[in-house]
Amino acid sequence: MRAISIERFGDTPELRKLPVPEPGLGQLQVTIEAAAINPLDVAIASGALEWLGEYRFPLTLGLDGAGTVTAIGDDVTRFRVGDRVVGQFWSQPLHFGTFAEVCVVQAEPALGALATIPTGMASHMAAALPTAGMTALGAIEHTQVPEGGTLLIIGATGGVGTFAVQAAAARGIRTIATASAQHAEQVRELGATEIVVRGAQPLDQALRQLAPEGLDAVLDLVGDRSLTSSLAGTVKDGGALLSTAFGLDDQLMADARIHAANYSLDRKPERLGELTKLVTAGSIRPVIGTVLPLGEAPRALAGDLRTARLCGKTVLQVG
């Protein structure tokens, strides 16, 4: 089978021919139809997440994917051959990823989550859901912004951002989002109430006009620590300032006036279940910026591909 893999941490990912993996105890074999790229994939390939668990080489990269179950190992009762599944395929140890024609994954992934693909959803759309969608739902929940409250989303055009805008709108939250001029209307169509165009005016000045009484929360998806520090004063007492991109320094997180924290994805099976329900209900849809063949994955991981469209997710069409 074709797969994007590395022989050791720090290697440049390459398209290789590898043996088709067979499922063992508690595992599924899934023919991958589509996969999505996340910053996590780059972090894993570099070795930055080596501390998180066990890895086996050659390591096939890719966590998010969608496909069809083609074989099951002993003690698997939740899924059957022929089921269409989607999820974050993060087994422990991690050996077989989704950037391949075939993947083997635990039926209950130790560090991920699996679910049935919503009825009628194409595989490339499903593959765009897991990591970014789950992260958006979790971060919005942790901000604890009430219905009718005001939330600022910094970086609304990326994978997590496009989901976060929709998730906030589904909760009845008034959302102020940052976006480029060319993407402003698209972000508004996703549910943003107000758009602050990057470079048009200083963000703090725009917020004084749009939210003179202060924000209930700020959700940072970019990781600019100088920016998050400058915005802390716009958050109401008892409000939240969360970052999914490690955009808060220790001094900010020690501020007792607000709840400031770097958010890491939690309760993955629960969040994936909620995500698929919202998709089925039509409250959330994945936004895909680019669809690439599997062989283009190394260039995409290296950041060599650009798109002028709304960023959203980069998806690999595998099968």
Disulfide bonds with the S-S distance in Angstrom:
none
